[in-house]
Each structure stands twice: as structure tokens, then as C-alpha cells.
């Protein structure tokens, strides 16, 4: 059964060190795991909503 995703959200943060911008440090492992968990939950919620429709 093919899976079709028709909703993609892309977020980008750009900074320029030479013009005074600051780079954020990479998130800790726990923060990354929490982010991945949240993304999975949102995708599953969208798929459930699509299945009900």
C-alpha cells in the first residue's frame, strides 16, 4: 500500500557570523530524541485524520 504525504513543513534558520549573527549549538541528544518523537506523533496524527476522512 503506497503512502502519500501531501503536507510538508520546512523551517530554516540562517545566521551570518560576519555580520554579528550567532549560531546556536547543536541540541543535546535528549532534545533531539524529543524532537523526533514529536515529529513522529504529528505525522501519525495527520495519517489518522486522513484515514478517517
MIBA-821159 format. One record per residue (C-alpha): residue number from 1; x, y, z; residue in one letter. Coordinates in Angstrom, 1 decimal, padded with zeros to 4 digits. Example, Ala and Ser with C-alpha at 12.3 -4.5 7.8 and 13.67 -1.06 7.14 Angstrom:
% residues 2
{num = 1; c1 = 012.3; c2 = -004.5; c3 = 007.8; residuo = A}
{num = 2; c1 = 013.7; c2 = -001.1; c3 = 007.1; residuo = S}
//
This chain:
% residues 53
{num = 1; c1 = 000.0; c2 = 000.0; c3 = 000.0; residuo = X}
{num = 2; c1 = 001.6; c2 = 003.3; c3 = -001.1; residuo = X}
{num = 3; c1 = 002.0; c2 = 006.1; c3 = 001.4; residuo = X}
{num = 4; c1 = 001.4; c2 = 009.6; c3 = 000.1; residuo = X}
{num = 5; c1 = 002.4; c2 = 012.6; c3 = 002.1; residuo = X}
{num = 6; c1 = 000.9; c2 = 015.8; c3 = 000.8; residuo = X}
{num = 7; c1 = 001.9; c2 = 018.1; c3 = 003.6; residuo = X}
{num = 8; c1 = 005.5; c2 = 019.2; c3 = 004.3; residuo = X}
{num = 9; c1 = 006.6; c2 = 021.9; c3 = 006.6; residuo = X}
{num = 10; c1 = 010.2; c2 = 023.2; c3 = 006.2; residuo = X}
{num = 11; c1 = 011.7; c2 = 025.6; c3 = 008.7; residuo = X}
{num = 12; c1 = 015.1; c2 = 027.2; c3 = 008.2; residuo = X}
{num = 13; c1 = 017.2; c2 = 029.4; c3 = 010.4; residuo = X}
{num = 14; c1 = 020.0; c2 = 031.3; c3 = 008.7; residuo = X}
{num = 15; c1 = 022.7; c2 = 033.3; c3 = 010.5; residuo = X}
{num = 16; c1 = 025.7; c2 = 035.2; c3 = 009.3; residuo = X}
{num = 17; c1 = 028.7; c2 = 035.1; c3 = 011.7; residuo = X}
{num = 18; c1 = 030.5; c2 = 038.0; c3 = 009.9; residuo = X}
{num = 19; c1 = 027.5; c2 = 040.4; c3 = 010.3; residuo = X}
{num = 20; c1 = 027.1; c2 = 039.7; c3 = 014.0; residuo = X}
{num = 21; c1 = 024.7; c2 = 036.7; c3 = 013.8; residuo = X}
{num = 22; c1 = 025.1; c2 = 033.9; c3 = 016.3; residuo = X}
{num = 23; c1 = 024.9; c2 = 030.2; c3 = 015.6; residuo = X}
{num = 24; c1 = 023.0; c2 = 028.0; c3 = 018.1; residuo = X}
{num = 25; c1 = 024.8; c2 = 025.0; c3 = 019.4; residuo = X}
{num = 26; c1 = 023.5; c2 = 021.6; c3 = 018.3; residuo = X}
{num = 27; c1 = 020.8; c2 = 020.2; c3 = 020.5; residuo = X}
{num = 28; c1 = 021.7; c2 = 017.6; c3 = 023.1; residuo = X}
{num = 29; c1 = 020.8; c2 = 014.0; c3 = 022.4; residuo = X}
{num = 30; c1 = 017.8; c2 = 014.1; c3 = 024.7; residuo = X}
{num = 31; c1 = 016.4; c2 = 017.2; c3 = 022.9; residuo = X}
{num = 32; c1 = 016.9; c2 = 015.5; c3 = 019.5; residuo = X}
{num = 33; c1 = 015.0; c2 = 012.5; c3 = 020.7; residuo = X}
{num = 34; c1 = 012.2; c2 = 014.6; c3 = 022.0; residuo = X}
{num = 35; c1 = 012.0; c2 = 016.4; c3 = 018.7; residuo = X}
{num = 36; c1 = 012.0; c2 = 013.2; c3 = 016.7; residuo = X}
{num = 37; c1 = 009.3; c2 = 011.8; c3 = 019.0; residuo = X}
{num = 38; c1 = 007.1; c2 = 014.9; c3 = 018.5; residuo = X}
{num = 39; c1 = 007.5; c2 = 014.8; c3 = 014.7; residuo = X}
{num = 40; c1 = 006.5; c2 = 011.1; c3 = 014.6; residuo = X}
{num = 41; c1 = 003.4; c2 = 011.8; c3 = 016.7; residuo = X}
{num = 42; c1 = 002.4; c2 = 014.7; c3 = 014.4; residuo = X}
{num = 43; c1 = 002.8; c2 = 012.5; c3 = 011.3; residuo = X}
{num = 44; c1 = 000.8; c2 = 009.7; c3 = 012.8; residuo = X}
{num = 45; c1 = -001.9; c2 = 012.2; c3 = 013.8; residuo = X}
{num = 46; c1 = -002.1; c2 = 013.5; c3 = 010.2; residuo = X}
{num = 47; c1 = -002.3; c2 = 010.0; c3 = 008.9; residuo = X}
{num = 48; c1 = -005.1; c2 = 009.1; c3 = 011.3; residuo = X}
{num = 49; c1 = -007.0; c2 = 012.2; c3 = 010.3; residuo = X}
{num = 50; c1 = -006.6; c2 = 011.4; c3 = 006.6; residuo = X}
{num = 51; c1 = -007.7; c2 = 007.8; c3 = 007.2; residuo = X}
{num = 52; c1 = -010.9; c2 = 009.0; c3 = 008.9; residuo = X}
{num = 53; c1 = -011.8; c2 = 011.3; c3 = 006.1; residuo = X}
//
